Amino acid sequence: MGLWRYRELVRNFVVRDLKARYKNSVLGFLWSLANPLLMMIVFTVVAVAVWHRDYRDFPVFFLSGLLAWNWCAGSVVGGTYSITGNAHLIKKVAFPRELLPLSLVLSNGVNFTLAVVPFLLLAAAFGFWPHPLLLLLPVVMLVQVLFLTGVALFLGCLNVYFRDTEQIVDTMMLAWFVLTPIFYSVEDLTQQYARWIYYLNPMASIISTYRLIFYYHSPPDAFFMLRMTVQALLVFVVGYLFFLRRAADFGEEV
């Protein structure tokens, strides 16, 4: 109810974030795909030269995970700065503070959505035509919104009181990238390690589900989807409750 009441403010925050990101940019939102394409080229060369992988399908395999990861990375890093970076609003305007991390997640979600369209065209060029499983895409995106919002709320609040959070997050993102199945498949690992990655890293489950939709054209297991959704919901609830407990003091701390 509260979110619906402030929906226009959320929209304004999202538009503001997008305008700030593409200000004075000639290519505009096309940059949301330019970076993944560059990463794709680099990792494809490595995959062919070092891992001796078939390059014909690797670009689609890699991008089907990287686009979701970019949404994650932008939301987590941006969410960490979302409260401290808007101190002028926190001190002068009365509104639900949780809208700031949420707007960062949604604006990065818009970038993801914009990048999916040219990605599907690229995938079709490699022989991966759009599949009816694309109808599941909004469901997976909603799960990712829940997860990322919970993380952004928690880190954004924590950064108000412990500014070292910014440096820790910047450092940990690389480790998180490596531990997430973006340039490799979880199935390449032993069953024991694969199980723990899914349990401890919700992004691994989310990206694997995107890959089932975009790359394998295979429906995800119902129990797998349920566990992934429960994980995301738990992270959201913990982050939201932690944020609400401290939000009243933000004006004095920032």
C-alpha positions in Angstrom: 0.0 0.0 0.0 2.8 2.4 0.9 4.7 1.7 -2.2 1.6 2.2 -4.4 1.0 5.5 -2.6 4.5 6.8 -3.5 4.6 5.2 -7.0 5.1 8.6 -8.7 8.0 9.4 -6.4 9.5 6.0 -7.2 9.1 6.6 -10.9 10.8 10.1 -10.5 13.7 8.5 -8.6 14.1 5.8 -11.4 14.0 8.4 -14.1 16.5 10.6 -12.3 18.9 7.7 -11.9 18.6 6.8 -15.6 19.1 10.5 -16.7 22.2 10.8 -14.5 23.7 7.6 -15.9 23.3 8.6 -19.5 23.8 12.4 -19.2 25.8 13.8 -22.1 26.0 10.2 -23.6 25.8 9.8 -27.3 24.8 6.2 -27.3 22.5 6.4 -24.3 21.0 3.2 -23.2 23.0 1.2 -25.8 25.9 1.4 -23.2 23.8 -1.1 -21.2 24.8 -3.7 -23.9 28.2 -2.2 -24.9 29.9 -3.3 -21.7 28.5 -6.9 -21.8 29.6 -7.2 -25.5 33.1 -6.1 -24.7 33.2 -8.6 -21.8 31.8 -11.3 -24.1 34.6 -10.8 -26.6 37.3 -11.0 -24.0 35.9 -14.1 -22.3 35.2 -15.8 -25.6 38.8 -15.4 -26.6 39.8 -16.8 -23.2 37.3 -19.7 -23.6 38.6 -20.6 -27.0 42.3 -20.1 -26.4 42.6 -21.4 -22.8 39.5 -23.6 -22.1 39.2 -24.9 -25.7 35.5 -24.4 -25.6 33.3 -24.2 -28.7 33.1 -20.5 -29.5 29.9 -20.9 -31.5 27.6 -20.9 -28.5 29.7 -19.4 -25.8 28.7 -15.7 -26.5 25.0 -16.5 -25.8 25.9 -18.7 -22.8 28.1 -16.0 -21.3 25.7 -13.1 -22.0 22.7 -15.0 -20.6 24.4 -14.8 -17.2 26.3 -11.5 -17.5 23.3 -9.3 -18.1 21.7 -10.5 -14.9 25.0 -10.1 -13.1 25.3 -6.5 -14.2 21.9 -5.8 -12.8 23.1 -7.3 -9.5 26.4 -5.4 -9.4 24.8 -2.1 -10.3 22.1 -2.5 -7.7 24.4 -3.7 -4.9 27.1 -1.0 -5.4 24.5 1.7 -6.0 22.3 0.6 -3.1 25.3 0.9 -0.8 25.6 4.6 -1.7 21.8 5.2 -2.0 21.3 6.7 1.5 24.6 8.5 2.0 24.6 9.8 -1.5 21.2 11.4 -1.0 21.9 13.2 2.3 20.3 16.4 1.0 17.0 14.7 0.4 17.1 12.8 3.7 17.6 16.0 5.7 15.0 18.1 3.9 12.2 15.9 2.5 9.9 13.5 4.3 9.4 10.3 2.4 9.9 6.6 3.0 13.7 6.2 2.9 13.5 2.6 1.5 12.4 4.1 -1.8 16.0 5.2 -2.5 17.5 1.7 -2.6 14.4 0.4 -4.3 14.7 3.0 -7.1 18.4 1.9 -7.7 17.3 -1.7 -8.1 14.5 -0.7 -10.5 16.6 1.6 -12.6 19.2 -1.2 -13.1 16.3 -3.5 -13.9 15.3 -1.1 -16.6 18.8 -1.3 -18.0 18.5 -5.1 -17.9 15.2 -5.0 -19.8 16.6 -2.7 -22.4 19.6 -5.0 -22.9 17.5 -8.1 -23.2 16.0 -7.0 -26.6 19.3 -6.7 -28.5 20.5 -9.8 -26.7 17.6 -11.8 -28.1 18.5 -10.6 -31.6 22.1 -11.6 -31.1 21.0 -15.0 -29.7 18.8 -15.5 -32.7 21.8 -14.8 -35.0 23.6 -17.7 -33.2 20.6 -20.0 -33.7 18.9 -19.5 -30.3 15.5 -18.3 -31.3 13.0 -16.9 -28.8 11.2 -19.6 -26.9 7.8 -19.7 -25.1 9.8 -20.0 -21.8 10.3 -16.3 -22.1 6.9 -16.0 -20.5 8.7 -16.9 -17.3 11.1 -14.0 -17.5 8.9 -11.5 -15.5 8.7 -14.1 -12.7 12.5 -14.5 -12.5 12.9 -10.7 -12.7 10.5 -10.2 -9.8 12.5 -12.7 -7.7 15.7 -10.8 -8.5 14.1 -7.5 -7.6 13.2 -9.0 -4.2 16.7 -10.3 -3.6 18.5 -7.2 -4.7 16.2 -4.9 -2.9 16.9 -6.8 0.4 20.6 -6.6 -0.2 20.5 -2.9 -1.2 18.4 -2.0 1.9 20.8 -3.8 4.2 24.0 -2.4 2.7 22.5 1.1 2.3 21.6 1.2 5.9 24.9 -0.3 7.1 26.9 2.2 5.1 25.2 5.1 7.1 26.9 3.9 10.3 30.0 2.1 8.9 31.5 3.9 5.9 34.0 1.1 5.4 31.0 -0.8 3.9 31.7 1.0 0.6 35.3 -0.3 0.3 34.3 -3.8 1.5 31.5 -4.0 -1.1 33.8 -2.8 -3.9 36.3 -5.5 -3.0 33.9 -8.3 -2.5 32.1 -7.8 -5.8 35.0 -9.4 -7.7 34.9 -12.4 -5.5 31.2 -12.7 -5.8 31.6 -12.5 -9.6 33.9 -15.4 -9.6 31.7 -17.5 -7.3 28.7 -16.9 -9.5 28.2 -19.2 -12.6 28.6 -16.5 -15.3 31.5 -17.7 -17.5 31.0 -21.3 -16.4 28.2 -23.6 -15.5 27.4 -24.9 -12.0 27.2 -28.4 -13.6 30.9 -28.1 -14.3 31.5 -28.4 -10.6 31.2 -31.4 -8.4 27.8 -32.0 -7.0 28.8 -31.1 -3.5 30.2 -27.7 -4.5 27.2 -27.0 -6.8 24.8 -27.6 -4.0 26.6 -25.2 -1.7 26.8 -22.5 -4.4 23.1 -22.7 -4.8 22.4 -22.6 -1.1 24.8 -19.7 -0.2 24.6 -17.6 -3.4 21.1 -16.8 -4.5 22.5 -15.1 -7.7 23.7 -18.5 -8.8 20.2 -19.9 -8.8 18.8 -16.7 -10.5 21.4 -16.8 -13.2 21.0 -20.5 -13.8 17.2 -19.9 -14.2 17.8 -17.2 -16.8 20.2 -19.5 -18.6 17.5 -22.2 -18.7 15.2 -19.7 -20.4 17.6 -18.0 -22.8 20.2 -20.8 -23.6 19.0 -24.3 -22.7 15.3 -23.6 -23.5 14.4 -26.0 -20.7 11.8 -25.4 -18.0 13.2 -24.9 -14.5 12.4 -27.4 -11.8 9.4 -26.3 -9.6 11.3 -27.1 -6.3 14.3 -25.2 -7.6 12.1 -22.2 -8.4 10.4 -22.4 -5.0 13.7 -22.5 -3.1 15.1 -19.6 -5.1 12.0 -17.5 -4.4 12.1 -18.4 -0.7 15.8 -17.4 -0.5 15.1 -14.1 -2.2 12.1 -13.4 0.1 14.1 -14.1 3.2 16.9 -11.8 2.1 14.3 -9.1 1.4 12.6 -9.5 4.8 15.9 -9.4 6.7 17.1 -6.3 4.8 13.8 -4.5 5.1 13.4 -5.1 8.8 17.0 -4.0 9.5 16.4 -0.9 7.4 13.2 0.0 9.1 14.8 -0.3 12.5 17.4 2.3 11.7 15.8 4.6 9.1 14.5 7.1 11.7 18.1 8.1 12.6 19.3 8.6 9.1 18.8 12.4 9.2 21.2 12.7 12.1 23.8 10.3 10.8 24.2 11.3 7.2 
